[in-house]
Each structure stands twice: as C-alpha cells, then as structure tokens.
Amino acid sequence: MDFASIYGPLDKQACMYFSALTIFFFIVLVFALFAELFYLVKNYKNVTGKHVINGILILFNMFIAYFVNRLLYNMCSRSLA
C-alpha cells in the first residue's frame, strides 16, 4: 500500500466538491431570501422585530456558507493549476 495515494495531493477534479457546494448554497440563499420577503409581504401587519432578526440571521448564515465554499473552491482550483 502506497501512502502517497492515500495522503497525497488530489487532482483538480476534487475541487468540484466545493463548486457543487457553492452552487447549492447560492440556490438555498436565493430561496431563503425570497421566502423571507414573501413572509414579510404576506404578514406585514403582524411582523415582529424578533422575526426580522431571525430572518436576517438565517440569510447571513446562508451567505457565509456560500462565501466560504466559493472561497475554498477558488483556493483549491488555483493551488492545483
């Protein structure tokens, strides 16, 4: 058994993992944004500050997940170029 094959560097195709996660989290971010806007428009009379803060935190979390995976994809693809 060769340890280089287990622990050695991966090829550029391994970066597609981060690319797929970037696309996934971007789609989730867009859906979360539209869901939050739809909720706010539909229930504009009963919206509380707590709901707005929760919605902002969820959107921020989705943006961070998207951004981190985008950053990791760029780092991966450029380091293996």
C-alpha positions as CSV (number, residue, x, y, z in Angstrom):
1,M,0.0,0.0,0.0
2,D,1.4,3.4,-1.0
3,F,0.7,6.2,1.4
4,A,1.1,8.8,-1.3
5,S,-2.1,7.5,-2.9
6,I,-3.9,7.9,0.4
7,Y,-2.5,11.1,1.8
8,G,-1.0,12.7,-1.4
9,P,-2.4,15.7,-3.2
10,L,-5.7,15.4,-5.1
11,D,-6.2,16.3,-8.7
12,K,-8.2,19.3,-9.8
13,Q,-11.4,17.3,-10.1
14,A,-11.6,17.2,-6.3
15,C,-12.3,21.0,-6.4
16,M,-15.7,20.2,-8.0
17,Y,-16.9,19.3,-4.5
18,F,-16.6,22.9,-3.4
19,S,-18.1,24.1,-6.7
20,A,-21.1,22.0,-6.2
21,L,-21.5,23.2,-2.6
22,T,-21.1,26.8,-3.8
23,I,-24.0,26.4,-6.3
24,F,-26.1,24.6,-3.7
25,F,-25.7,27.3,-1.0
26,F,-26.3,30.0,-3.6
27,I,-29.6,28.4,-4.5
28,V,-30.5,28.0,-0.9
29,L,-29.6,31.6,-0.2
30,V,-31.8,32.8,-3.1
31,F,-34.7,30.7,-1.9
32,A,-34.3,31.8,1.7
33,L,-34.3,35.5,0.5
34,F,-37.5,35.0,-1.5
35,A,-39.1,33.1,1.4
36,E,-38.3,35.8,3.8
37,L,-39.5,38.6,1.5
38,F,-42.7,36.6,0.8
39,Y,-43.3,36.2,4.5
40,L,-42.7,39.9,5.2
41,V,-45.1,41.0,2.4
42,K,-47.8,38.5,3.3
43,N,-47.7,39.2,7.1
44,Y,-46.6,42.9,7.1
45,K,-49.1,43.8,9.8
46,N,-48.1,41.0,12.2
47,V,-44.3,41.1,11.7
48,T,-42.3,41.4,14.9
49,G,-38.7,42.5,15.4
50,K,-37.8,39.1,16.5
51,H,-38.9,37.5,13.2
52,V,-37.0,40.1,11.2
53,I,-33.8,39.5,13.3
54,N,-34.2,35.7,12.9
55,G,-34.7,36.1,9.1
56,I,-31.6,38.3,8.8
57,L,-29.5,35.8,10.8
58,I,-30.7,32.9,8.6
59,L,-29.8,34.9,5.5
60,F,-26.4,35.9,6.9
61,N,-25.7,32.2,7.7
62,M,-26.6,31.1,4.2
63,F,-24.4,33.9,2.7
64,I,-21.4,32.9,4.9
65,A,-21.9,29.2,3.8
66,Y,-22.0,30.3,0.1
67,F,-19.0,32.6,0.5
68,V,-16.8,30.1,2.4
69,N,-17.4,27.4,-0.2
70,R,-16.8,29.9,-3.0
71,L,-13.5,30.9,-1.4
72,L,-12.5,27.2,-0.9
73,Y,-13.2,26.4,-4.5
74,N,-11.1,29.3,-5.7
75,M,-8.2,28.4,-3.4
76,C,-8.5,24.7,-4.5
77,S,-8.6,25.4,-8.2
78,R,-5.8,28.0,-8.2
79,S,-3.5,25.9,-6.0
80,L,-3.8,22.9,-8.3
81,A,-3.5,24.9,-11.5
